[in-house]
Every structure is written in structure tokens, then in C-alpha cells.
Amino acid sequence: MNDAYWRGYQAALDGDYSNPYPLWSPLNWSWELGNAAGHQVLCAALEHIATHLQD
């Protein structure tokens, strides 16, 4: 993993989905993968909270 991946991951947890890297940059894909992973973690956490609030 590289810094771009972790920046994308953290950005998703902060609700930021604007990729700072140009499309032709290899860092673009790293950021996108990290952002997608962070988004999945955030959604799973929110779903878990919402499920327990219904109980």
C-alpha cells in the first residue's frame, strides 16, 4: 500500500470523494481503491449502528 491509498481511505472516512490525482497518474487508482475500501468500512459501521438502534 502507498500513501495515496491511505489518503483515499481516510478521505472516505471523512466523507470526501474528490480524487486529487489526475486520471493518468498511477496514484489515481491507488487513491480510488483506498477510497472505495474506506467507503465500505464507513457504510458497514453505519449499518451496524442503525441495526442496533432498531433493537
JORA-V520766 format. One record per pair of residues at least 6 apart in sequence whose C-alpha atoms are under 6 Angstrom apart, sorted by the first residue. I is the first residue (numbers start at 1). J is the second residue. D is the distance in Angstrom with one decimal. If there is no record, write none. Layout:
I_J_D, I_J_D
This chain:
4_27_5.9, 4_30_5.7, 4_31_4.9, 5_30_4.7, 5_31_4.5, 5_34_4.4, 6_34_5.9, 8_31_4.5, 8_34_4.7, 8_35_4.2, 9_34_4.3, 9_35_4.4, 9_38_4.4, 12_35_5.1, 12_38_5.1, 12_39_5.2, 13_38_5.8, 21_28_5.1
